Amino acid sequence: MFRILVINPGSTSTKLAIFEDEEKVKSLNISHSNEELKSFDRIADQYEFRMKKIEAFLKDAGYSMKDFDAVVGRGGLVKPVEGGTYIVNDKMLEELKSAKYGEHASNLGAILAFELASKVKIPAFIVDPVVVDEMDEIAKISGHPDFVRKSIFHALNQRAVAREAATALSKKYEECNLIVAHMGGGVSVGAHKNGRVVDINNALDGDGPFSPERSGTVPLTGLIDLCYSGKYSLNEMKKKIKGNGGLVSYLNTNSALEVEKMVKNGDKEAELVYRAMAYQISKWIGRMMIPLEGKVDAIVLTGGLAYDRNFLIPWIKEKVSKIAPVMVYPGGMEEKALAYGALRVLRNEEEAKSYGEAS
């Protein structure tokens, strides 16, 4: 039996879990208020604050680090890498601490995992960071050499649900062609071809369908005109794309639950906008047939929006079910995905990759 400590830092939370093989035996979701976090200038400065929370969790749960076989943290903004489980090494730590590729709370995952693991000489891992890049070269061509299409998406949950779907299909993940749509604050739609995500929209920077708070791909000339209108600053324009786009811009809420209530109460504008979001997600699912050459084993819907069985899921199914069977895995399974990634390495089912060598 392997016991694994999972550390999943988010912007306003730290999610912790203890797994014994595949079974989650303890977990805790610690919320952090703006008051607690506002005193930290950089993400890396939160290290001691978050470490104390983890140590208190372990003490309350009755564990010491000697009880664990590995620690796994959420992967942060590292350089683009292929999917898999990575051993945390000095190069990774150096780049995360300096935020070489950007600031994000997930950068703390590897740092915290390494510090805890090194005390008792056990391995520290990360699994499928958000910058997993397995895109075919042809998929990166944008239409102008000044712009390259990038792979930034919900890699951890996408690959986790893809593995679940493959098992349900009585296949290995590496034997499947799947279209996976993660639908949360942002929406990423990926083409999973024999275990690789060969095409994907950049869900972080506004590419793809619109979502609760992101505008998605908008008409370019209109965007350019707005940028030079003199009405908005650079930061305000960025906010229009990410934060104040999508449902927020149309309906003044980023809550799909609120929009559901609006639709149920007969709000025709809310229904039109919500249907449009389902329509755009469906269009992007259809687009991903091309890199899979029309051979699709299943379409997988996941993320927080997948809980809406009244409107969003039926509307998407109506559009795409003729392409392939639709499988729904609501929410996320990040802690499970992290633990299972470490477990595959501990069981010698998969070899841990070395950051800085694999690409």
N, C-alpha and C positions, 0 to 999 in steps of 0.2 A: 504494500500500500504506500502510495506517495501522498505526502501532505504539502499543499501549495498555498502560499499567501499571495493574494491578488490585491493590487493597489491601482485604483482607477481615479486619478485626479481630474476634476472638471473645473470649469471657471468659477462655480459657486458651490462646489461639493467635493467631497472625497469619499468614494465608494470603496469599501473594503470587504473582502470575503476570504474564507478559508475553505479549501476543497480537500477532501480525502478521495483520491482518484477522481471519478466523475461526480461525486456527491458533494454538494455545497452544505457544509455543516454549521457555518456561522457567517453572518453578513451584517453590515452596518452602512447606512447612507448618512454621512455627516454633512449637514448644510452649513455653509459659511456666509454670514451676512456681509453686506457692503461695509458696515462699520468695522467688522473684523479685518477686512481685506484692504481697506483704503489706505492704510499706513504703509503698505508695501509698494515701492516704486516699480519693482520688476517681479516677474513670476518667480525667478530663482530666489528672491528674498523671502518667499513663503516657505522655504524648506524646513526651518526649525518649527514653525507654527504647525505645519502639516505632520511632521514627524512626531510631535508630541501627541497628536490625535491618534496616530497609528499605534504608538506605544501604549496609550491608555486603552485602546481597543483590545490589544493583545493581553494586557494585564487583566482586564475585566472578563475576557473569554477564557482565561486560565492557561495561556500558552506563552512559551518563551521561544526565541528564534531557534534554539536547539531542536525544537519539535518539528522543524520544517525541512523539506528536501529541496525546495527552490522558492524564489520570490519572483513574481512576474508583474511588471508595471505596464500601464498603457503607453504605447509608443507615441512620441511627440513629433515635432517638426524637425526631422532629420533630412538628409539629402534623399532624393528619390531612390527607392530600392524595390526589388521584387518582393512579392509576398512571402510570408513565412515567419518562423520564430528566430529571433536574433539574440545572441549572447551580448550582454551589456559590456562594452569595453571602454578603454580610456578615450579613444577617439570620439565615440558617441557621447560620452559624458562631457568632454571638452566643448563639443559643438552645441549641446543642449544648454549647458551652463552659460555660454556666451550668446545663446539665442542666434546663432549664425544664420539659421534659416527661418527665424521668426519667433515671436513670443506667443506661447499658448500654455495653458495650465497643464496639458498633457505632457509637456516637456519634463515635468517633475516626476513622472512615472518611473522612468529608468533611473533617475538620480536617487530617489527614495528606495527603490528596490535594491540598487547596488549597495547603498550604505548599510542596509539591514542585512543583506546576504553576506557581505564581506566580513561581518562580525563573527560569523560561524562557518565561513569558508564553504558556502553553498552557491550554486549558480543563480544569477539574476538574468531575466529575459525581458524582452518586449516582443509583441506579436502584431503583425499586420498594422503598422502605423498608417496615419491618414495619407501619407505621401507614397504609398505603394504605387509603383509605376511599371506596369506590364503591357502598356499600350503598344500596338503595332505601330511601326514608324509611319505608315501611311495615314494612320488616324491622328497623328500629331500635326499634319499639314493643315494650316488654317485657311489659306487663301491669300496670305501675304506674309513674306519672310520676317516682317517685324513682329509677328505674333505667332506663338507656338501654343497649340492646345496642350494643356497640362492635366495630369492625373492627380487630383486631390479630391478624395471622397470618403465615404463611410466604410473604409476598407475592412475594419475589424468585424463589424456586424454583417456587412455584405457577404464576406467569405464564410462567416459562421453559419448564416442561414442557408447559404448555398450548400454547405456540407450537410446540413440537416435535410435539405430538400433531396440531395443526392441519395442519402440513406433511405429516405421515404420512397425513392424510385428504385431501390435495390441496386444502386450503382455506386461506384467511387466518384468522388468529386472530379477527379482527373478524367473521368469517362463521360462527363456531362457537358451539354451546351445549355446554359441557363441565362435568362435575362432577369436581373435582380434590380428592383426599385426600392431604395431606402427612402422613406417619406417621413421627414421630421421638420425641424426648423428650416432645413435645406433639403432638397431632393436630389439624389444621385441615382442614375440609371446605368447599369453596367452590363456589358456582354462578357459572360464567363465562358470561355472556350477551353475545354479540357484542362481545367484547373488554373487558367490564367485570365485576368481581366484585361482583354485585348482592346476594349474601347470603353470610354466613360466620360461623362460630362464633369467639368470642374465645378462641383457643387458649392465650394467655398466662395469663389469669385464671381458668381452670377450666371454661369453658363447652364443651360438646360431649362426645365420647366419652372414656372414660378411656384412659390411655396408660401407658407404662412408669413414669412418676413423677407423673402428674397424675390427680386423682380424676374429672375431668369433671363434668357436671351431676349433682348428688346430690339426694336428697329434701330439700326445703327445711325442713320442720318439724323433721326429724331434725337438720339442720345447726344450726338456731336453738336447739334444746334443748341441743345439745352446747356451743354458744357460751356459754350461760348456766348450764352445769352447775357451773362453778367449778373444773373439772378442768384446764382448759387456758388458757394466756395467748393474747393476740391473735396473737403471732408463731407459737405452736404450732398454732393453728387454720389460719393461712395456710399453714403447712408441710403440714398434712394435705391441703390442696387442691392445692398445687404443691410438689413435692419429695418428699413422703412418701405420695403417693396412688398410685392405679393398681396396677401390678404390684408395686411396692415394698411396698405395704401388705398385699397378699395373700401374696406369695411371697418377700419380703425380697430382691429383686433388681430392678434396672431394666434388666437385660441381656436382650434378647429371645433372644440366643444361648443364654444359660443356661436360659431357659424352654423353648426348643426341645429342649435336651438332657433336661430334666426330663420333657417330654412323650414323647420317644423312649424314655425309660427306664421308661415306664409310670406316671408320677405322675398320678393321676386328678384331683387337686385342681388341679394346674398346667394340665392340659388344659382343665378347666372354665373357669378364669379366663381363659386365653388365648383360648378359643372365645368367651367373653363379650366380650372386647375386640374381636374380629373382628365379633361380632354388633352391638355398639354402633356401630362404624365403618360397618357396612353400613346400619344404621338411619338414620344421619346422611346417608349418601349418598342413601338413599331420600327423605329430607326435602327435599333440594335439587332434586328433580324439580318441586316446587311453584313456586319462582320462575322455573323454566325452562318452566313450563306443559306439562310432560311431554314436551317436545321435546329430547332429549339425543342429541348426536352420538357421544359417547364418555364413559366413566368412566376417569379417569387416576389411577393409584396411584403414589405417589413417596415419597421419604424413606428413611431407613435401614432401617425395618421392611419395606420392599418387597423387600429381599433374601431374605426368608423365603419361598422357593417350596415348602417342604414342608408348611407348615400355614396361616399367616396369609393369604397370597394366595389359595390354593385355597378356604379357608373364605369369604373375602369374595366371590370370584368366584361361588361357589355361590349366594350370596344375591342378588347384584345383576346378574348377567350377562344376565338377561332384560330389564333396563331399557335397556341399550345395550352395545356392545362394550367390553371392558375392556382398557386399555393400561397397561403397567407400565414405569416409568422409575425403577429403584432408585437410592437415594442422593440426592445433591444436585448441582446444577450452578451454584452461586452465582457462582464466578469467571467461568464462561462467560457467565452471564446478565448480569453486570456489564459485561463486555467488549462483548457484543453490543448492550447498551443504548447504550453510548457510540458504537459503530460505526454504529448506525442514524442517530445525530445527525451524525456526521462525514460520512456519505455523503448527507446531506440527505434521508434517507428518513423522518425524524421530526424534529420541532422540539423543541429542549430547552425545558423549562418553567422558569419563574422562580419560585422559592420566595417565598411571600408574596403572589403575584398569582394563581396557579392554585389551585384548591381541589378 
